[in-house]
Amino acid sequence: MKILGIGNAIVDVICKVDDNFIIKNKLTKSTMKLFFDKDEFKNLLNNLKIEKTVSGGSVANSIVGISQLGDRVGFIGKVSDDEFGTKYEQGLKTENVEYFYSKKKEELPTGTCLILVTPDAERTMCTFLGTAGKINENDVSSDAIKKSEIIFLEGYLWDEGDPKKAFDKAINNANKVAMSLSDLFCVDRHKSHFLELVKNKLDITFANEQEITSLIQAKNFNEVIDFSKQLNKLVVITRGERGAVGIKGKEIVECDIQKNLKIVDLTGAGDLFAAGFLHGYVNKLSIKESLVKGTEMSSKVIQQIGARL
């Protein structure tokens, strides 16, 4: 198998809201808030009109994108044997993703993420991890990991206790490891862990400019470049309107964004960028060609609602 993703198995529930909804519910626009109270989360959902539901989760979105590009891929993520769990599994299988997980009735329901899209196309996420956040080392198949060229992990997985053990087991059995830093709040919560991973465990790190700047407490982007060059590993950074950059040792490759796009919803832009890049990487394309493929995929997804093409 080319790539095996390990991440939070979350059903995305996409809703359009205005800025007042964000303010009234004390949410921070463009970030992800974790909910631990099932009832509080339910109350939020009850006030919304649902546009669409999709089997989501950051890494799962990337894995589906890679599958759509024709590579053989798999995914490991914990769901419960409930309505959303069944929908989740079916959603992945429809996209030709091998799902390495046997669901059973869990104490907590399948994870859900409300994606609130404001008129400016920004998305604010409210996540109830449910059983997704309880993934542990027993849920992770060493065999599937060893048979994959690369495993792809998400920083979101570090938000609970047990997943860290699943993470370690995955890394220790992997041929190569790629990881997305996921979210600025994630980076700020787990700075020392993430820095250790980036320096010593990961072959490829995906981050946006904010995330990597915060991780190394850089004063400017030149410091980010210097840090990345010294690692001598592959660091891939998206910079919004400034495009994307790939750094490996002394090699620094830049790629511009696509112009004149009708942006509808930025959900999944980073996930699909990673999909395009990893597709290029496993098919032996150059860093530049992989950046272009990533940019092409993210440009497509932001011109529609949701994180799937």
C-alpha positions as CSV (number, residue, x, y, z in Angstrom):
1,M,0.0,0.0,0.0
2,K,1.2,3.5,-0.8
3,I,-0.1,5.5,2.1
4,L,-1.9,4.6,5.4
5,G,-3.5,7.4,7.3
6,I,-4.1,7.3,11.0
7,G,-6.4,9.9,12.5
8,N,-9.6,11.0,14.1
9,A,-12.6,9.3,12.4
10,I,-15.0,12.2,12.5
11,V,-18.3,12.8,10.7
12,D,-18.3,16.3,9.3
13,V,-21.5,18.2,9.6
14,I,-21.3,21.3,7.4
15,C,-23.5,24.4,8.2
16,K,-23.6,28.0,6.9
17,V,-23.7,30.6,9.7
18,D,-23.3,34.4,10.0
19,D,-20.6,36.1,12.1
20,N,-23.1,36.8,14.9
21,F,-23.5,33.1,15.5
22,I,-19.7,32.8,16.0
23,I,-19.6,35.7,18.4
24,K,-22.8,34.7,20.3
25,N,-21.4,31.2,20.9
26,K,-18.0,32.6,22.0
27,L,-16.1,30.8,19.2
28,T,-12.8,32.0,17.7
29,K,-13.2,32.3,13.9
30,S,-11.0,30.0,11.8
31,T,-9.9,27.7,14.7
32,M,-11.1,24.4,16.1
33,K,-12.7,24.2,19.5
34,L,-12.9,20.8,21.3
35,F,-16.2,20.1,23.2
36,F,-16.1,17.6,26.0
37,D,-19.8,17.9,27.1
38,K,-22.1,15.9,24.8
39,D,-25.1,18.0,25.8
40,E,-23.4,21.3,25.2
41,F,-22.4,20.1,21.7
42,K,-26.0,18.8,21.0
43,N,-27.4,22.2,21.9
44,L,-25.2,23.9,19.4
45,L,-26.1,21.4,16.7
46,N,-29.9,21.8,17.4
47,N,-29.7,25.5,16.4
48,L,-28.3,24.8,13.0
49,K,-29.5,23.9,9.5
50,I,-27.3,21.1,8.1
51,E,-26.1,21.5,4.6
52,K,-24.2,18.3,4.2
53,T,-22.6,15.4,6.2
54,V,-19.4,13.6,5.1
55,S,-17.0,11.0,6.6
56,G,-14.3,13.4,7.6
57,G,-11.3,14.0,9.8
58,S,-8.2,15.8,8.5
59,V,-6.1,12.8,7.6
60,A,-9.1,10.9,6.3
61,N,-9.8,13.8,3.9
62,S,-6.2,13.7,2.6
63,I,-6.4,9.9,2.2
64,V,-9.6,10.1,0.1
65,G,-7.9,12.8,-2.0
66,I,-4.9,10.5,-2.6
67,S,-7.3,7.6,-3.5
68,Q,-9.0,9.9,-6.0
69,L,-5.6,10.4,-7.6
70,G,-5.3,6.7,-8.2
71,D,-3.0,5.5,-5.3
72,R,-3.8,2.5,-3.1
73,V,-4.5,3.8,0.4
74,G,-5.8,2.8,3.8
75,F,-7.1,4.5,7.0
76,I,-7.2,3.6,10.7
77,G,-9.6,5.6,12.9
78,K,-11.9,4.6,15.7
79,V,-15.7,4.7,15.4
80,S,-18.6,3.2,17.4
81,D,-21.1,0.7,16.0
82,D,-23.8,3.4,15.6
83,E,-25.5,5.2,12.7
84,F,-22.7,7.7,12.1
85,G,-20.1,4.9,12.5
86,T,-21.7,2.9,9.8
87,K,-22.0,5.9,7.5
88,Y,-18.4,6.7,8.2
89,E,-17.2,3.2,7.1
90,Q,-19.4,3.2,4.0
91,G,-18.2,6.7,3.1
92,L,-14.5,5.5,3.0
93,K,-15.2,2.3,1.2
94,T,-17.1,4.2,-1.5
95,E,-13.9,6.2,-2.1
96,N,-11.8,3.0,-2.4
97,V,-10.1,3.5,0.9
98,E,-9.2,0.3,2.8
99,Y,-10.6,0.7,6.3
100,F,-8.5,-1.1,8.9
101,Y,-10.8,-1.0,11.8
102,S,-13.5,-3.3,13.2
103,K,-16.2,-1.3,14.8
104,K,-18.0,-2.3,17.9
105,K,-20.5,-0.7,20.3
106,E,-18.4,1.9,22.3
107,E,-19.3,3.9,25.4
108,L,-19.1,7.1,23.4
109,P,-20.7,7.8,20.0
110,T,-18.8,8.3,16.8
111,G,-17.0,11.6,16.6
112,T,-18.6,14.6,15.0
113,C,-17.3,17.9,13.8
114,L,-19.5,21.0,13.1
115,I,-18.0,23.0,10.3
116,L,-19.4,26.5,10.5
117,V,-18.9,28.4,7.2
118,T,-19.2,32.2,7.4
119,P,-19.9,34.5,4.4
120,D,-16.2,35.2,4.0
121,A,-15.6,31.4,3.3
122,E,-13.7,30.9,6.5
123,R,-14.5,27.8,8.5
124,T,-14.7,27.5,12.3
125,M,-14.8,24.0,13.7
126,C,-16.5,22.6,16.8
127,T,-15.5,19.0,17.5
128,F,-16.9,16.4,19.8
129,L,-14.3,13.7,19.5
130,G,-16.5,11.0,20.9
131,T,-14.9,7.6,20.5
132,A,-12.5,8.9,17.9
133,G,-10.4,10.5,20.6
134,K,-10.1,7.1,22.5
135,I,-8.1,5.4,19.8
136,N,-5.3,3.3,21.5
137,E,-2.4,1.1,20.5
138,N,-4.7,-2.0,20.2
139,D,-6.7,-0.2,17.4
140,V,-3.5,0.2,15.3
141,S,-2.5,-2.7,13.1
142,S,1.3,-3.1,13.0
143,D,0.9,-5.3,10.0
144,A,-0.9,-2.6,7.9
145,I,1.7,0.0,9.0
146,K,4.7,-2.2,7.9
147,K,3.1,-2.9,4.5
148,S,2.7,0.9,3.8
149,E,5.3,3.0,2.2
150,I,4.3,6.0,4.3
151,I,2.0,6.6,7.3
152,F,0.3,9.9,7.6
153,L,-0.6,11.2,11.0
154,E,-2.4,14.3,12.3
155,G,-1.5,16.6,15.2
156,Y,-5.2,16.5,16.3
157,L,-4.6,12.9,17.5
158,W,-2.5,14.3,20.4
159,D,-5.6,15.9,22.1
160,E,-6.3,12.9,24.4
161,G,-4.3,10.4,26.5
162,D,-4.4,7.0,24.8
163,P,-3.8,8.2,21.2
164,K,-0.3,9.1,22.1
165,K,0.5,5.4,22.6
166,A,-1.2,4.6,19.2
167,F,1.0,7.4,17.7
168,D,4.2,5.9,19.1
169,K,3.3,2.4,18.0
170,A,2.6,3.7,14.5
171,I,5.9,5.6,14.3
172,N,7.9,2.7,15.6
173,N,6.6,0.3,13.0
174,A,6.6,2.7,10.0
175,N,8.8,2.8,7.0
176,K,8.4,6.6,6.7
177,V,6.3,9.0,8.7
178,A,4.5,12.2,7.5
179,M,2.5,14.4,9.8
180,S,0.4,17.5,9.7
181,L,0.7,19.9,12.6
182,S,-3.1,20.4,12.2
183,D,-4.0,23.6,14.0
184,L,-2.4,26.5,15.8
185,F,-4.2,25.6,19.1
186,C,-2.8,22.1,18.8
187,V,0.7,23.3,18.3
188,D,0.5,25.7,21.3
189,R,-0.9,22.9,23.5
190,H,1.7,20.3,22.6
191,K,4.7,22.4,21.6
192,S,7.5,20.4,23.2
193,H,6.0,17.0,21.9
194,F,5.6,18.4,18.4
195,L,9.1,19.9,18.3
196,E,10.5,16.5,19.3
197,L,8.6,14.8,16.6
198,V,9.5,17.3,13.9
199,K,13.2,17.1,14.9
200,N,13.6,13.4,15.5
201,K,10.7,11.3,14.2
202,L,9.1,12.7,11.1
203,D,10.4,12.3,7.5
204,I,7.8,14.9,6.2
205,T,6.2,17.7,8.2
206,F,3.2,19.6,6.8
207,A,2.3,23.0,8.4
208,N,0.9,26.3,7.6
209,E,3.1,29.4,8.3
210,Q,1.3,30.3,11.6
211,E,1.8,26.8,13.0
212,I,5.5,26.4,12.2
213,T,6.2,30.0,13.3
214,S,4.6,29.3,16.7
215,L,6.2,25.8,17.0
216,I,9.8,27.2,16.9
217,Q,8.8,30.7,18.2
218,A,10.3,32.3,15.1
219,K,10.3,36.1,14.7
220,N,10.0,35.9,10.9
221,F,9.9,33.5,8.0
222,N,13.6,33.5,7.5
223,E,14.0,31.9,10.9
224,V,11.5,29.2,9.8
225,I,13.6,28.5,6.7
226,D,16.9,28.3,8.7
227,F,15.3,25.9,11.1
228,S,13.9,23.7,8.3
229,K,17.2,23.7,6.4
230,Q,19.1,22.4,9.5
231,L,16.6,19.5,10.0
232,N,17.6,18.0,6.6
233,K,14.2,16.5,6.4
234,L,11.3,17.5,4.2
235,V,9.2,20.4,5.5
236,V,6.2,21.6,3.5
237,I,4.7,24.9,4.5
238,T,1.6,26.6,3.1
239,R,1.5,30.4,3.2
240,G,-2.0,31.4,2.1
241,E,-1.7,34.0,-0.6
242,R,2.0,33.6,-0.7
243,G,1.7,30.0,-2.0
244,A,3.7,27.1,-0.6
245,V,7.3,26.2,0.0
246,G,9.1,22.9,0.3
247,I,12.4,22.7,2.2
248,K,14.8,19.8,2.3
249,G,18.4,20.6,3.5
250,K,19.7,23.4,1.3
251,E,17.0,22.9,-1.3
252,I,14.2,25.5,-1.1
253,V,11.4,25.3,-3.6
254,E,8.5,27.7,-3.9
255,C,5.1,27.4,-5.7
256,D,2.6,30.2,-6.3
257,I,-1.2,29.9,-5.6
258,Q,-3.6,29.6,-8.5
259,K,-5.2,33.0,-9.4
260,N,-8.8,34.1,-10.0
261,L,-10.5,31.4,-8.1
262,K,-14.1,31.7,-6.9
263,I,-13.5,30.7,-3.2
264,V,-16.6,29.3,-1.6
265,D,-15.3,27.4,1.5
266,L,-11.7,27.0,2.8
267,T,-12.6,23.7,4.5
268,G,-10.1,21.0,3.5
269,A,-7.7,23.3,1.7
270,G,-4.7,22.0,3.8
271,D,-5.9,18.4,3.8
272,L,-6.2,18.3,0.0
273,F,-2.9,20.2,-0.4
274,A,-1.2,17.4,1.6
275,A,-3.0,14.8,-0.6
276,G,-1.7,16.3,-3.8
277,F,1.8,16.6,-2.4
278,L,2.0,13.1,-1.0
279,H,0.6,11.7,-4.3
280,G,3.5,13.4,-6.0
281,Y,6.0,12.2,-3.4
282,V,5.1,8.5,-3.5
283,N,5.1,8.6,-7.3
284,K,8.7,10.0,-7.3
285,L,7.8,13.5,-8.6
286,S,10.1,16.4,-7.7
287,I,9.4,18.7,-4.7
288,K,8.3,21.4,-7.2
289,E,5.9,19.0,-9.1
290,S,4.5,17.8,-5.8
291,L,3.9,21.4,-4.6
292,V,2.1,22.1,-7.8
293,K,-0.1,19.0,-7.4
294,G,-0.9,20.0,-3.8
295,T,-1.8,23.5,-5.0
296,E,-4.0,22.1,-7.8
297,M,-5.9,19.9,-5.3
298,S,-6.4,22.7,-2.7
299,S,-7.5,25.1,-5.4
300,K,-10.3,22.7,-6.5
301,V,-11.6,22.0,-3.1
302,I,-12.0,25.7,-2.0
303,Q,-14.3,26.4,-4.9
304,Q,-17.0,24.1,-3.5
305,I,-18.6,23.3,-0.1
306,G,-16.9,20.7,2.0
307,A,-13.5,18.9,2.2
308,R,-14.0,16.3,-0.5
309,L,-13.7,16.5,-4.3
